[in-house]
């Protein structure tokens, strides 16, 4: 297994995995275009984990500068390991790479959000050293193209 920065060639594999975690029935029609822009964005890292050239995991890290801290924090979004590949250390390897990249960007913290009903993934992150902290408040602003 190898973990690398995503390229345009990985977009299809990443989007297939996203159906396993995001609560949508279909991927939005502009998803590939958005992902291509993220791959090229300097304030973002899109990672893939591959086995024999096939994308089996992915994660996106956004680096958000906070003036009061004089540093950025890392926002982890969409970390997914293919359901058929879970339990093989792929998520742990992706997590270690995420921490390494965030430290390399001089981030002062890493955060992510997770649905309250995903106790298994909460335990996974706690085992990696993450702590439950705070609450997420949400306001949906507009209907999404991909329903779910």
Backbone torsions as a table, in degrees:
resi	resn	phi	psi	omega
1	UNK	NA	138.8	177.0
2	UNK	-128.5	146.1	176.1
3	UNK	-116.2	124.7	-178.0
4	UNK	-138.6	170.0	170.1
5	UNK	-71.7	140.7	179.9
6	UNK	-68.3	151.3	172.7
7	UNK	-123.9	174.4	177.5
8	UNK	-56.1	-30.6	-179.4
9	UNK	-68.1	-16.4	-178.0
10	UNK	-93.2	-8.3	-171.7
11	UNK	-57.0	-47.0	-178.2
12	UNK	-59.6	-44.7	-180.0
13	UNK	-64.8	-38.8	178.4
14	UNK	-64.5	-45.8	-177.8
15	UNK	-65.0	-34.8	176.4
16	UNK	-62.8	-40.0	179.0
17	UNK	-67.5	-33.1	-175.7
18	UNK	-61.6	-25.5	176.5
19	UNK	-65.4	-20.0	-178.7
20	UNK	-81.8	-14.8	-176.6
21	UNK	-123.0	-39.2	-179.4
22	UNK	-78.9	143.4	-175.2
23	UNK	-86.6	64.6	178.8
24	UNK	-129.9	152.9	176.6
25	UNK	-84.7	-32.3	-178.4
26	UNK	-138.8	150.9	174.5
27	UNK	-77.6	139.7	-178.9
28	UNK	-58.2	149.9	-176.5
29	UNK	-65.3	-24.2	179.9
30	UNK	-99.8	12.7	-175.4
31	UNK	-61.4	-42.6	-179.2
32	UNK	-64.3	-39.9	178.6
33	UNK	-63.6	-44.2	178.8
34	UNK	-63.2	-45.1	-178.9
35	UNK	-63.6	-38.7	177.3
36	UNK	-61.1	-39.8	177.7
37	UNK	-67.4	-38.4	177.9
38	UNK	-64.2	-40.9	179.8
39	UNK	-59.7	-33.9	-178.3
40	UNK	-88.4	-5.8	-173.7
41	UNK	-82.9	127.6	-179.8
42	UNK	-71.7	-18.0	178.8
43	UNK	-94.6	22.5	-174.5
44	UNK	-154.5	144.9	171.5
45	UNK	-126.0	126.7	174.9
46	UNK	-108.5	119.8	-178.4
47	UNK	-107.5	152.1	170.9
48	UNK	-132.0	145.7	169.6
49	UNK	-108.7	131.7	-177.2
50	UNK	-127.7	144.0	170.0
51	UNK	-123.0	122.2	-178.8
52	UNK	50.6	40.3	176.5
53	UNK	82.8	-3.2	-179.6
54	UNK	-100.1	132.8	178.1
55	UNK	-70.2	119.8	179.8
56	UNK	-118.8	-4.3	178.3
57	UNK	-161.4	156.4	178.8
58	UNK	-156.8	156.9	174.3
59	UNK	-155.8	147.7	176.1
60	UNK	-121.3	133.9	-180.0
61	UNK	-120.9	124.6	174.8
62	UNK	-102.9	135.6	179.0
63	UNK	-105.0	112.7	-172.8
64	UNK	-113.6	112.4	-178.3
65	UNK	-72.3	135.7	178.9
66	UNK	-119.3	107.6	-175.4
67	UNK	-53.9	-41.8	-177.7
68	UNK	-60.3	-30.7	178.8
69	UNK	-90.4	-20.0	-175.3
70	UNK	68.8	18.1	-178.7
71	UNK	-147.0	169.7	174.1
72	UNK	-96.3	163.2	164.4
73	UNK	-117.3	159.5	-179.5
74	UNK	-101.5	127.8	175.1
75	UNK	-107.3	114.7	179.7
76	UNK	-87.4	128.4	-178.6
77	UNK	-134.5	137.9	169.6
78	UNK	64.1	39.5	174.0
79	UNK	-77.5	123.1	-175.2
80	UNK	-138.4	136.3	167.8
81	UNK	-119.3	132.2	179.7
82	UNK	-48.4	131.6	-179.1
83	UNK	-50.2	-35.4	-177.8
84	UNK	-77.7	-10.3	-176.3
85	UNK	-112.3	2.8	-176.9
86	UNK	-70.0	151.7	179.6
87	UNK	86.2	9.1	-177.8
88	UNK	-110.5	8.6	178.1
89	UNK	89.7	3.4	-177.9
90	UNK	-67.4	-45.8	179.0
91	UNK	-62.8	-39.7	177.5
92	UNK	-64.2	-43.5	179.1
93	UNK	-64.2	-42.5	176.7
94	UNK	-61.0	-43.3	-179.5
95	UNK	-61.7	-42.9	178.4
96	UNK	-62.3	-40.1	178.4
97	UNK	-66.2	-39.1	178.4
98	UNK	-61.2	-46.7	179.1
99	UNK	-62.4	-43.2	178.7
100	UNK	-59.2	-46.1	-179.8
101	UNK	-65.5	-42.4	-179.9
102	UNK	-63.6	-41.8	176.5
103	UNK	-63.8	-40.2	179.0
104	UNK	-63.6	-26.6	177.3
105	UNK	-92.9	8.3	178.9
106	UNK	61.1	34.6	177.1
107	UNK	-72.9	146.5	-179.8
108	UNK	-94.1	-11.2	175.7
109	UNK	-163.3	164.4	171.9
110	UNK	-124.4	132.7	174.5
111	UNK	-130.4	161.2	173.4
112	UNK	-154.1	164.6	174.6
113	UNK	-115.9	156.4	-179.5
114	UNK	-152.4	144.6	177.5
115	UNK	-61.2	142.7	-179.2
116	UNK	-59.7	-23.8	-176.1
117	UNK	-87.1	6.0	-175.9
118	UNK	-106.7	59.9	-176.0
119	UNK	-58.3	-34.3	-178.7
120	UNK	-63.8	-41.9	-179.7
121	UNK	-74.3	-30.6	175.7
122	UNK	-62.6	-43.5	178.3
123	UNK	-63.0	-41.4	177.6
124	UNK	-55.5	-50.1	-178.1
125	UNK	-67.4	-38.1	177.0
126	UNK	-61.4	-39.0	178.2
127	UNK	-65.6	-22.3	177.6
128	UNK	-88.0	-3.9	178.0
129	UNK	106.4	-0.3	175.5
130	UNK	-75.5	151.0	179.7
131	UNK	-121.1	145.1	171.4
132	UNK	-67.2	132.2	-177.5
133	UNK	-154.5	123.6	174.5
134	UNK	77.2	-172.1	179.4
135	UNK	-131.6	156.5	172.8
136	UNK	-105.3	129.9	172.8
137	UNK	-111.8	139.6	-171.0
138	UNK	-136.9	143.9	171.1
139	UNK	-134.4	114.7	176.6
140	UNK	-74.7	127.3	-172.3
141	UNK	-95.9	-31.3	-177.4
142	UNK	-154.9	154.5	174.9
143	UNK	-60.4	140.4	178.9
144	UNK	-90.4	147.4	-179.5
145	UNK	-61.0	-46.4	178.5
146	UNK	-84.7	113.7	-176.1
147	UNK	-85.9	156.5	177.5
148	UNK	176.0	NA	NA
